[in-house]
Amino acid sequence: MTITEQTILLVSDDASLWAAARRELETREGHPRIAAVSSVDAAHRILEGTAPAVILLEESAVEPEPEGPLGKAPRLDAVVSSLAIHAPVVVIGPAEREEELSALVAAGVADYVVRSTDSLETALQRVERRLQGARDWNHSAARRIKRAPDGNDGASGEDFGEILRHELNNPLTGILGNAELLLVEMRRKDDGLVPKGGQQRVETIAALAVRMRETVRRLSENWESRQDAVPSE
């Protein structure tokens, strides 16, 4: 999978939102590229080969479930979990659906912006914050990987371990938090059934676990490529 660090994937069925987002982004520092699709299904097809830096999702682009009640939209947390495997997700939606994403927001893999007259501007600020955080961390990690305690190029195992711990801390906190809450509720009910909201927590745990796996793979490949570039004595 190709990771495009300055690409934003916009998922919206509103053409005016596409145009407004493009106009706004063209004025931003660094001019991040924007790719736009009109549905979550189309987003998944793109994500099979390319991972953007951030995904901006407009809630109205979430399609009703084919086998569910007519017009019934799937749970927003399930949709966002499937996208958050690839990149952080900033969601614009109505106030009544904000609670559905509380676990993912708490885990640090999503942001929720309540739809209003200035929601696009607020969402783009969240997107920029995500992009800047990724840029700052990537630059810092690159410097630390390059610098070894003995002054030679290449990273020490301690440097790599610190970078890995930093990258995995947020998703691991989300996994542990959701698992603990799920266990507490299951022990309280003690009926052998998944408690209300349990599926949401399991989906969040799965999404975060996959994200951790991808982080380890990406960092390992980065480490190996830099080690291969170090000239042998």
N, C-alpha and C positions, 0 to 999 in steps of 0.2 A: 504494500500500500504506500502511495506517495503522500507525504505530509506537506501541505502548502501552508506555511506559517502565516502568511499575510492574506489569506483568502477567507472571506466570510460567506457562508452558505445561507442565503435567505430563502426561507420556505413560507410562501404566502400566495394566496390566490387573488390578491389585490394588486392589480397592475399599477395603481397610483402609489401604493406603498413601495413597490420596486423603484419607481421613478424618483420618489422623494428620498429614499435611502441612497440611491446612486448620487443624487445631487449633493446630499449632505456629506457623503464619504469623500467626494472629490475635493472637498474643502479641508479635509483632515490631513494632518501630518503623516507622511509615508504613503498616502493614497492606497489604502488596502483595496484589493480586488474583491468584487462581489459577484458571486454566481447565484442565480435565482431559479427556483423551481416552484411549481404551483401546488405540489402535494407532497405528503410525507413519503408515499411510495416512490415518487421520483427522486426524492432526497436519498432514500436508501440505495437506489440504483447507482447514484453518483458516489455514495460512500463506500461502495464495494471496491473502488479503486483509488479514491482520493479522500484524504482526511483534511478538512479545513481547520483553521485555527479556532474559529467560533461558528456556531450555528445560531441564526436568528429565526425563531419560529413564530409565525402569527397563528394564534389558536384556531382561527376559522379555517385554516388549511388542513386541519385534522379531519379525515374522512369518517363518516359513520361506519360502524362495523357491518360487513356484508351479512353476517349470520345473526346479528342482534336485532333488537326492536327497530322498526322503521325510524330513521332519523336519529337514532341513538349513537352519540359519539363515544368512542372508547375512552377509558380513563386517561387523563392527560399525563399522569405520572408514568403510565406504561409506555406511552408514545415517546415521552422525553427520555426515559431510561434507555430505550432502544437507540436513540440518537446520541445520548451522552457517552455511549461506549466509544464514540469516535472523536468527540470534541465537546467542550462546555456549551451549554444551550441557554440562550437568553430568550424568554418567552414573553410575548405581548398577548394579553387575554383579559377577560372580564374578571371583576373582583370576586365573583362567586366561585371561580375555579382556582383561586390562588392557593387555597388550603391543600388541594390535591398534590401540589409540588413542594409542600413544606419539608418533607424528608430530603428531597434532592437538593433543595436550596440550603438546608442545614448541612448537608454533606459537601457543599461547595462545588457541585457539578452543574448547577443551574441557577439562573436568576429569573425572577418574575416581575414583570412590569404591568401594572393594571392599566387597561386601555383607557385613554383620555385624549384630550386635544394635543397634549405634548408628549404622548407615550413614545412616539418614534424617537424623539430627541433623547429622552431618558434611556431608552433601550440602546441607542447608539453610544451613549456615554458608558453604559455597562459593557458593551462590546469593546470599546476602546480600552477600558480598564483591563479587560481580559487580554487583549492584544498586547498592551504595554507590560502587563505582568509576565506574559510569556516571553516577550523580548528581553526584559530585564533579567529574568531567570536564565534564559538561554545564554546571554552574554556572560553572566556571572559563572555559569557552569562551564562554559568554554574556557574562560580564563583559568578556572581552578583545575580543569582537566589538563590543560596545557602545562601548568606550573607544578613541578614536583619539588619536594623539600630539598633535594640535593642540587637544584638548579637546572637539571636536565629537562628536556621536553618529555611529555607523557605524564600521566597522573599516577599518584600513589594509590594503593588500595584504600587508604584512609580517606583520600579525597573522593574516590568513587563511592565509597560507603556513605559518606555524608550527603552527597548529591542524591543517592538512591533513597536515603531516609527522608530527605526533604520532599522528594517527588511523591513518595508513597504515603506520607503522613495523613494528608487530607482524605483520600479515599479510604484508607484503613480506619480512620476515625469514624467515617460514615458507615462502614460495614459493621464495626463493633457496636456503634450506637443503635443501629436498626436491629441487629441480632439480639442485643440485650433487651430492647423494648418488646420485641416479638416473644422472647422467652418469658419475660415477666407476665405478659398477657396470657400466654398459653398455660403457664403454671397457675395463674389466678383462676382461669376457667376450668382447667383440668378435665376437659371432656373429649380430648383426642382430636378436636377439630381446629382448623386454622381460624384464628379469631378475625373479627371484622378489621379490615385494613392490613391483614397479614400478607395477602398476596402482593400488595403495594410494597411492603417492606422487603419481601423476598426478591421482587423485581429490582428494587433499588440495590440490594446487596449484590445481585448477579451483575448488574450494569457496572457497579464500582469494581467488582472483582475482575471483570474483563478489562476495564480501564487500567487496573494495576498491572495486569499481564502485558498489555500493550506498552505501558510505560517501561517495564523491565526490558521488554524486547527492544524498544527504541534506544534506551540508554546503553544496553549491551552492544548493540550494533555501532553506536557512536563510539563507545569505549574501544571496541575491536578495531574500528577503522583508524582511530587515532594511534593505537598501539602499532598497527601495521605501518603507519606513516613514520614512526620513530626509527631513524637509521640505526642499524646494529653496529656495535663497536668492533 
